[in-house]
Amino acid sequence: MSTKKSGGSAKNLKDSQPQYLGIKKTDGQTVKVGQIILRQRGT
């Protein structure tokens, strides 16, 4: 028999920041120069 208890594995410990991706301005909304219209991953 073992003398120590086995350690449990931990999953999903890191609570990452929200990404706030997606469409920021819809059809018909006015936008100014430099405003974000859409946010997506990558380039």
SULQUI-V669620 format. One record per backbone hydrogen bond with DSSP energy under -1.0 kcal/mol. NH is the residue of the N-H (numbers start at 1). CO is the residue of the C=O. E is the energy in kcal/mol with one decimal. If there is no record, write none. Layout:
NH&CO&E, NH&CO&E
This chain:
22&39&-3.0, 24&37&-2.6, 25&37&-1.8, 29&26&-1.8, 35&32&-1.8, 39&22&-2.6
